[in-house]
Amino acid sequence: MISGVLNIYKEKGYTSHDVVACLRRIVGQKKIGHTGTLDPDAEGVLPVCLGRATKLCDMLTDRNKTYEAVLLLGKTTDTQDISGTVLKECDTSGISDGEAAEHIYRFVGEYDQIPPMYSALKVNGKKLYELAREGKTVERKSRRVHIFQIRILEMKLPRIRMEVECSKGTYIRTLCHDIGESLGAGGCMESLKRTRSGRFVLEDSVKLAQVEEWKNQGRLMELVIPADEMFPDQEAVTLKESCARTAYNGGAFSPACLQNRPQCNSGEMYRVYDDAGRFIAIYRYDGEKRKFLPEKMFLDPEEIRAEKTIRDKTQR
């Protein structure tokens, strides 16, 4: 089984689930998951986790994102993007570049955003977009999001191309809608490209066709990023052979089990490896117990046993 992360460039027309389905066919394994939904009309960075690295999905989803979007002023739609039904159109000729920029920059910082009806959020066990397609509108609780930065890349009113760096859970089409409302003309998102998701950037992403091509050439692993590279800020520690089995099974161990003895700081996370260089898990050091406790396991003990069985048969 292949384990690691692929930085996929999701093309327009694909859902995030479509990408996972295609990769299952290309790679030939079922254990694959994506790290955050992109609308079918959106494109850009979509990290996808394979094998044991699927345990990273929730962690990678939490990362900040950067998008490039085109806001179209003067048009309000039910989906808050250009693909929806137009609800209202307004004249934008009275809006100046300076006025538009002023209203855009007001959204930098924290603000309470109401999720759109056409979204995958669930209310009473049903997705909002399913209710919207039934013609129903339900009350949604606002969510605090953080817009770290907005850069206006091009302004040719009524269109504004901008780069938005934001926290997880931010809806860019809702941001476009809210900016339009602030200006009194309405607005919707005309296009969207995710250029960064955490450490993953657009320049390093690959399309599904490229993944399939590299797979056919026997070079797929050159594209797969190992799970332990997702934790560059955590110090690496290596276990003595006598203690490795404890960690394989998710057990706690003391600093005496380490080949290298770092300064163990209570509450800090560490990347734990065995003496063969295999990444086992992320452990947290508990200063009161003087023990390393497991946070997230990445090595299946069954794989270790299988390797040992094969090795023993080979040596006979």
C-alpha positions as a printed Julia matrix, in Angstrom:
316×3 Matrix{Float64}:
   0.0     0.0     0.0
   1.26    3.45   -0.95
   1.29    5.98    1.9
   1.94    9.69    1.68
   0.48   12.89    0.26
  -0.07   14.01   -3.34
  -0.35   17.7    -4.17
  -3.09   17.51   -6.79
  -4.13   20.33   -9.14
  -7.92   19.94   -9.2
  -9.21   21.01  -12.57
 -12.58   22.62  -13.26
 -15.46   20.19  -13.63
 -14.2    17.76  -11.0
 -15.56   17.51   -7.49
 -13.09   16.68   -4.73
 -14.75   13.25   -4.52
 -14.2    12.78   -8.28
 -10.48   13.36   -7.73
 -10.37   10.69   -5.02
 -12.27    8.23   -7.23
  -9.87    8.82  -10.15
  -6.83    8.36   -7.92
  -8.2     5.09   -6.53
  -8.33    3.8   -10.1
  -4.89    5.15  -11.03
  -3.07    4.07   -7.88
  -5.02    0.85   -7.41
  -5.94    1.23   -3.74
  -9.04    2.31   -1.84
  -7.52    4.09    1.13
  -7.38    7.65   -0.21
  -8.92   10.85    1.15
  -8.88   14.56    0.3
  -8.19   17.42    2.69
 -10.89   19.96    1.93
 -13.68   20.41   -0.58
 -13.27   22.59   -3.66
 -16.39   23.44   -5.68
 -16.61   21.81   -9.14
 -16.11   25.19  -10.86
 -13.05   25.97   -8.73
  -9.54   24.8    -9.48
  -6.18   24.58   -7.81
  -4.39   22.94   -4.91
  -6.04   19.87   -3.34
  -3.76   17.79   -1.1
  -4.8    14.13   -1.18
  -3.69   11.57    1.41
  -2.94    7.94    0.6
  -2.73    4.88    2.83
  -1.65    5.49    6.41
  -1.31    9.2     5.61
  -5.13    9.47    5.51
  -4.74   10.05    9.24
  -3.42   13.46    8.22
  -6.63   14.55    6.49
  -8.12   16.39    9.45
  -4.76   17.98   10.33
  -4.15   19.29    6.8
  -7.72   20.59    6.49
  -7.02   22.92    9.42
  -4.28   24.81    7.57
  -4.68   28.36    6.24
  -5.47   28.79    2.55
  -4.69   31.28   -0.22
  -7.01   31.88   -3.17
  -7.1    33.94   -6.32
 -10.66   35.02   -7.08
 -12.53   37.28   -9.46
 -15.34   39.29   -7.88
 -18.06   40.44  -10.26
 -19.96   43.41   -8.87
 -23.56   44.22   -9.75
 -24.87   40.67   -9.88
 -26.31   38.65   -6.98
 -27.0    34.92   -7.38
 -28.53   32.22   -5.19
 -25.24   30.29   -5.06
 -23.1    33.41   -4.59
 -21.1    32.47   -7.69
 -21.61   32.99  -11.41
 -23.12   29.52  -11.93
 -26.23   30.3    -9.89
 -29.58   31.84  -10.73
 -29.4    35.63  -10.9
 -31.52   37.17   -8.16
 -30.65   40.83   -8.67
 -28.64   43.07  -11.0
 -27.47   46.59  -10.23
 -25.71   49.37  -12.08
 -22.1    49.72  -10.91
 -21.12   52.77  -12.94
 -21.18   54.97   -9.84
 -18.58   52.89   -8.0
 -15.01   54.15   -8.21
 -11.85   52.06   -7.94
 -11.0    53.76   -4.65
 -14.42   53.12   -3.15
 -14.31   49.45   -4.17
 -10.83   49.01   -2.69
 -11.86   50.7     0.56
 -14.78   48.31    1.05
 -12.65   45.27    0.17
  -9.96   46.1     2.72
 -12.6    46.48    5.45
 -12.91   42.69    5.43
  -9.28   42.13    6.42
  -9.24   40.74    9.96
 -11.86   38.66   11.72
 -15.5    38.79   10.68
 -18.62   36.7    11.17
 -19.5    34.92    7.95
 -22.81   33.16    7.32
 -22.21   29.94    5.31
 -24.05   29.85    1.97
 -27.09   27.63    1.45
 -25.26   25.96   -1.43
 -22.61   24.31    0.74
 -21.85   20.87    2.13
 -22.47   21.88    5.75
 -25.11   19.78    7.48
 -28.16   20.98    9.39
 -30.1    18.27   11.23
 -28.21   15.62    9.29
 -28.93   17.06    5.84
 -26.5    18.96    3.62
 -27.41   22.58    3.0
 -27.14   22.28   -0.78
 -29.69   19.43   -0.7
 -32.13   21.67    1.14
 -31.38   24.53   -1.27
 -32.17   22.32   -4.26
 -35.52   21.56   -2.65
 -36.18   25.3    -2.55
 -35.72   25.48    1.22
 -33.77   28.08    3.13
 -32.8    27.45    6.74
 -31.2    29.65    9.36
 -27.42   29.23    9.54
 -25.23   30.27   12.41
 -22.48   32.69   11.53
 -18.89   31.52   11.89
 -15.9    33.63   12.82
 -13.34   33.54   10.0
 -10.05   35.37    9.64
  -9.02   37.17    6.48
  -5.28   37.64    6.96
  -4.64   39.59    3.78
  -6.32   40.75    0.59
  -4.25   41.92   -2.37
  -6.02   43.53   -5.3
  -4.27   42.13   -8.38
  -6.35   43.84  -11.05
  -9.34   46.16  -11.05
 -11.44   46.59  -14.18
 -14.84   47.34  -12.74
 -17.22   45.66  -12.42
 -14.55   42.89  -12.1
 -11.9    42.77   -9.41
  -9.22   40.09   -9.34
  -7.82   39.61   -5.86
  -5.67   37.28   -3.77
  -7.11   36.26   -0.4
  -5.2    34.61    2.43
  -7.64   33.24    4.99
  -8.34   30.76    7.76
  -9.92   27.34    7.25
 -13.67   27.32    6.71
 -13.75   30.63    4.82
 -16.12   30.74    1.84
 -14.6    33.01   -0.81
 -17.88   33.25   -2.73
 -19.54   34.46    0.47
 -16.75   37.0     0.89
 -17.45   38.21   -2.67
 -21.17   38.37   -1.89
 -20.54   40.29    1.34
 -18.22   42.8    -0.36
 -20.9    43.41   -3.0
 -23.53   43.97   -0.32
 -21.2    46.35    1.5
 -20.92   48.41   -1.69
 -24.7    48.35   -2.15
 -24.47   46.8    -5.62
 -24.36   43.11   -4.86
 -21.68   40.79   -6.12
 -20.78   37.2    -6.87
 -17.66   35.14   -7.43
 -16.84   34.7   -11.12
 -13.84   32.37  -10.75
 -11.75   30.77   -8.03
  -8.3    29.19   -7.87
  -6.73   27.87   -4.68
  -3.03   28.67   -4.88
  -1.96   27.42   -1.46
  -3.21   25.05    1.22
  -0.86   25.0     4.2
   2.59   24.03    2.87
   1.22   22.94   -0.54
   1.55   25.48   -3.36
   0.18   25.67   -6.88
   3.6    25.56   -8.55
   4.27   22.07   -7.18
   0.82   20.59   -7.87
   0.18   17.93  -10.52
  -2.89   17.12  -12.58
  -4.52   13.68  -12.58
  -3.25   12.97  -16.1
   0.31   13.6   -14.92
  -0.15   11.25  -11.96
  -1.37    8.51  -14.29
   1.54    9.11  -16.66
   4.1     8.85  -13.85
   2.35    5.75  -12.48
   2.64    4.06  -15.9
   6.34    4.97  -15.98
   6.88    3.42  -12.54
   7.75    6.83  -11.08
   4.68    7.49   -8.92
   6.62    7.52   -5.64
   8.58   10.54   -6.89
   5.33   12.53   -6.53
   4.33   11.12   -3.14
   5.4    13.23   -0.16
   6.1    11.1     2.96
   3.81   11.69    5.93
   6.65   12.67    8.26
   7.48   15.67    6.04
   4.2    17.2     7.22
   5.84   17.78   10.61
   9.0    19.81    9.86
   8.8    21.7    13.15
   8.81   18.58   15.34
  12.18   17.19   16.39
  12.99   13.65   15.2
  13.88   11.0    17.77
  14.99    7.4    17.17
  14.07    4.48   19.4
  16.39    1.76   20.59
  15.55   -1.6    19.03
  14.43   -2.99   22.41
  11.73   -0.3    22.72
  10.45   -0.21   19.14
   7.77   -2.86   19.65
   6.18   -0.74   22.39
   5.84    2.19   20.01
   4.61   -0.03   17.15
   1.62   -0.85   19.36
   1.04    2.73   20.46
   2.51    2.31   23.92
   4.1     4.97   26.11
   7.86    4.95   26.59
  10.46    6.84   28.63
  13.32    9.06   27.4
  15.68    6.19   28.22
  14.3     4.38   25.14
  15.78    6.99   22.79
  19.05    6.58   20.94
  19.38   10.34   20.79
  18.48   12.2    23.99
  16.94   15.6    23.19
  15.96   18.09   25.84
  12.46   16.74   26.48
  10.05   19.63   26.95
   6.65   18.85   28.41
   3.82   19.24   25.91
   6.09   19.25   22.84
   5.52   16.9    19.91
   8.21   14.63   18.46
   8.58   12.55   15.29
   9.4     9.01   16.39
  11.37    6.57   14.21
  12.67    3.03   14.71
  16.33    2.14   14.16
  15.51    1.14   10.56
  14.42    4.71    9.84
  10.68    3.95    9.64
   8.38    6.74   10.77
   6.22    5.32   13.55
   4.17    8.15   15.01
   3.89   11.6    16.49
   4.36   11.45   20.26
   3.88   14.13   22.9
   6.17   14.3    25.92
   4.4    14.43   29.29
   6.76   16.03   31.8
   4.77   14.94   34.86
   4.66   11.29   33.83
   8.12   11.48   32.24
   6.72    9.52   29.34
   6.21    9.96   25.62
   2.51    9.48   24.82
   1.11    8.73   21.33
  -0.75   11.48   19.46
  -1.06   10.02   15.94
   0.12    6.62   14.71
   1.44    6.16   11.17
   2.96    2.67   11.21
   0.78   -0.43   11.27
   2.26   -3.2    13.48
   0.81   -5.74   11.04
   3.17   -4.42    8.37
   6.14   -4.92   10.67
   5.08   -8.49   11.38
   4.57   -9.14    7.66
   8.05   -7.78    6.89
   9.56  -10.0     9.6
   7.77  -13.07    8.22
   9.1   -12.41    4.72
  12.6   -11.77    6.07
  12.57  -14.99    8.1
  11.46  -17.04    5.09
  14.19  -15.49    2.96
  16.88  -16.34    5.52
  15.87  -20.02    5.8
